[in-house]
């Protein structure tokens, strides 16, 4: 038995039956990190030194009956823009290279309350701006399926770590697809919850009206289990919604008879790779065979979603990142003769090229004379996007689209072409604009053996339906039994 191949559900079963100890599980993951991390580069700050100490303490408490939390002793990895008290939270940026968080994010508090073991902070595109994890200031994470390929982004470290078996599950953040797209590229499950379901307190902000924390896991059951832990109202987050507490695992019924599925034609047009299309069509046929009703539909406003997203996201990024000025927060340049030099040089030296690009664009669309033409209009289109999705959900229970127009691409081929990189988000951004839940699950591989992701979109706060739709498909095709990362050589 290879411990790191087990899902969290299976690990928990073996812990409960005393077939495994917390130390055995933790040691297995540490050994795996030692073996594979040099190839994958998923971690910014590994915490393997403290993990075994933590494992011993938790095992002792379990043995003494002092801990009754559901996931005590289960390891986890956390994206490096989620605050963990006493541990570096760098956002993979030189600007925050030495920042040690003085407090925990709400999701971190919930994980700690469960007695989970933090194996470390995971690499990402700087300040979550990117689709390949090539924009990290510290390292380029590689895709475990093929080490020449990107893992996606911005939660590429989280997705790669789960796919490579370095952690059993991980937390990521999703602003325009940053959980779902890397999950698609790495052949794992990525869930972006409804905006407001999971607290953003302690998540370093990129675009506050779009950001959402969510799980990246090996399978759908684990995703529902981790959502159980992190979901819920938080008075520290004013955008957090008061909703009833749910057990999302109860939604996994392995039955989609009568489910009404819409397939928006705009997501299958020009730019979608033919092998991705073919895999999606095959998956849709599986749903029909399982008793779901499938119809083509249209969401024409989706054609404007990418432009709308980048205007709103960059505007909010410009505002949120204004605090990093060399005085209040972040890196301070040693090269200055005046206050102006501190501001200019600190930001010039502290931010990478992609972050600067988005700050400049965001400042431009918010500036006098352009605000109405760009930012205000983008917000109006955002309302139309939400209305069109609401209209679609009057008829359908879920919508199915590709997660990404392509499979993972080679490292370096898009990093100097921002427009081409932005197009990697074309299938995912509308979900964030409308605040909807979306999940990406693997639905096949292409001719090169790279995973293809299918996105299932649901109504606001209807995570149960998309989780069940994903789970039922997963149980039928059993992707993980057929395909595993190959760690092809560079």
C-alpha positions, 0 to 999 in steps of 0.5 A, spaced: 500 500 500 502 506 497 500 511 503 500 517 498 496 514 493 490 514 498 484 519 498 483 523 505 477 519 505 481 512 505 486 515 510 481 517 515 478 510 514 485 507 516 486 512 522 479 510 525 481 503 524 488 504 527 491 501 521 495 507 520 498 512 525 498 519 524 506 519 524 506 513 519 501 518 514 506 524 515 512 520 514 510 517 508 508 524 505 515 527 508 518 522 504 514 523 498 516 530 498 524 529 499 523 524 493 519 528 488 519 536 490 526 537 487 522 535 480 516 539 481 517 545 485 511 545 489 513 548 495 515 555 497 516 554 504 516 547 506 514 545 514 516 538 514 521 539 520 515 541 524 510 536 521 513 530 525 513 533 532 505 535 530 504 528 528 506 525 535 502 530 539 496 529 535 497 521 535 498 522 543 491 526 544 488 521 539 490 515 543 488 519 550 481 521 547 482 528 547 481 529 540 474 528 536 475 532 530 474 529 524 480 530 520 485 530 526 492 528 523 491 529 516 496 533 512 494 539 508 498 544 503 496 551 503 497 556 497 502 562 499 497 567 499 493 564 505 495 567 512 498 562 517 500 565 523 508 565 525 509 562 518 511 566 511 506 568 507 509 571 501 504 571 495 510 568 491 513 575 491 519 579 492 514 584 495 512 579 501 519 575 501 520 576 508 513 577 511 511 572 517 503 573 518 501 575 525 495 572 524 491 566 521 486 566 516 479 564 518 480 557 513 487 556 517 483 557 524 478 552 521 484 547 519 487 548 525 481 546 529 480 540 526 488 538 528 490 537 520 498 538 519 500 543 515 506 541 510 507 547 508 506 553 503 505 552 496 507 556 490 503 560 486 503 566 480 505 572 484 499 575 488 495 570 484 496 573 477 497 568 472 495 562 469 501 558 469 505 559 476 511 561 471 510 568 474 512 566 481 518 570 484 522 564 487 521 558 482 517 555 476 512 549 478 512 543 474 506 539 472 507 532 475 504 529 468 510 532 464 515 536 467 516 540 461 509 543 462 506 548 466 501 546 472 496 552 470 495 557 475 495 561 479 494 555 484 499 551 480 503 549 486 497 546 490 494 542 484 501 540 482 502 538 490 496 534 490 497 531 483 504 529 485 502 526 492 506 531 496 499 533 500 493 529 500 489 535 499 490 543 499 487 549 499 487 554 493 484 561 491 480 562 485 479 569 482 478 567 475 479 560 474 485 559 479 483 553 482 479 550 476 484 551 471 490 548 474 486 542 477 484 541 469 492 541 467 494 537 473 488 531 473 485 533 479 479 536 482 478 543 483 472 547 487 471 554 486 465 555 491 459 560 491 462 567 492 461 569 500 460 561 502 468 561 504 471 567 508 476 571 505 479 573 511 486 572 511 487 571 504 491 576 501 487 580 496 487 580 489 480 582 486 476 582 492 469 582 489 472 575 485 477 572 490 474 565 493 478 560 497 476 553 495 479 545 495 484 542 490 483 534 492 484 527 489 477 526 488 470 529 489 468 526 495 475 529 498 472 536 495 466 535 499 469 533 505 474 539 505 468 544 503 465 542 510 471 544 514 472 551 510 465 553 509 461 558 513 459 565 515 465 569 518 463 576 522 470 578 520 469 578 512 463 583 510 462 579 504 461 572 508 454 570 507 449 567 513 447 560 510 445 554 514 450 549 515 451 543 510 454 536 510 456 536 502 458 529 503 450 527 503 449 530 496 454 525 493 448 520 491 451 517 485 445 518 481 443 524 476 437 521 473 433 527 471 438 532 472 437 537 466 444 539 463 445 545 459 451 545 454 453 553 452 455 553 445 459 559 446 464 555 450 465 550 444 467 555 439 473 557 436 479 556 440 477 550 443 482 544 442 479 539 438 481 533 443 478 537 449 472 538 445 472 530 443 473 529 451 467 533 453 462 530 448 464 523 450 463 526 457 456 529 455 454 522 452 456 519 459 451 523 462 446 522 457 447 514 458 446 515 466 439 518 465 441 526 465 437 530 460 442 534 456 441 540 451 445 545 447 443 552 450 446 559 449 449 564 453 451 570 448 454 575 453 459 570 455 463 572 449 464 579 453 466 575 460 474 575 459 474 583 457 470 584 463 474 580 468 480 583 466 478 590 467 474 589 474 480 584 476 486 589 474 482 595 477 481 592 484 488 589 484 491 596 482 487 599 489 488 593 493 496 593 491 496 600 493 498 599 500 505 596 498 509 602 498 515 601 502 512 605 508 506 601 510 507 594 507 512 590 504 519 590 501 523 597 502 528 599 497 535 600 500 536 605 494 533 612 495 534 619 497 527 622 497 520 619 499 518 619 492 524 614 491 522 609 496 515 609 493 517 608 486 523 604 487 520 599 492 514 598 487 519 597 481 524 592 485 518 589 489 513 587 484 514 582 478 512 584 470 505 581 470 503 584 477 506 591 474 502 590 468 495 589 471 496 595 476 498 599 470 492 597 466 487 597 473 490 604 474 488 606 467 481 604 467 480 607 474 483 614 472 479 620 470 476 620 463 476 613 462 472 610 469 466 611 465 468 608 458 471 602 461 470 600 469 463 602 469 461 599 463 465 593 465 460 593 471 454 593 467 456 587 463 457 584 469 450 585 471 448 582 464 453 576 465 449 574 472 442 575 469 444 571 463 446 565 468 440 566 472 436 565 466 439 559 464 438 556 471 431 557 470 431 551 465 437 547 467 440 544 474 447 545 471 451 547 465 457 543 463 463 547 459 471 545 458 475 548 464 480 550 459 481 551 452 487 547 451 491 542 456 497 544 459 502 547 455 510 547 455 513 552 460 516 558 457 511 558 451 506 563 453 510 567 459 512 573 454 505 573 451 500 576 456 494 576 451 495 568 449 496 567 457 489 571 459 486 566 454 487 560 458 482 563 463 476 564 457 472 558 460 472 560 467 472 567 468 464 568 467 463 564 473 467 569 478 464 575 475 457 572 476 459 569 483 457 562 481 460 555 484 464 551 479 468 545 479 473 542 475 474 534 474 478 530 469 474 527 463 480 524 459 487 525 456 489 527 450 494 524 445 500 526 449 497 523 455 495 530 458 489 531 463 483 534 460 478 538 465 470 538 465 467 544 468 460 543 472 457 550 473 451 551 478 446 555 481 448 560 487 449 556 493 447 549 490 454 546 491 450 540 492 448 539 485 455 540 482 458 535 487 453 530 485 454 531 478 461 531 478 461 525 483 456 520 479 461 522 473 467 520 477 464 513 479 462 511 472 469 513 469 474 512 474 479 516 471 484 515 477 484 508 476 486 509 469 491 514 469 496 517 473 502 522 473 508 520 469 513 525 471 516 525 464 523 527 464 524 535 462 
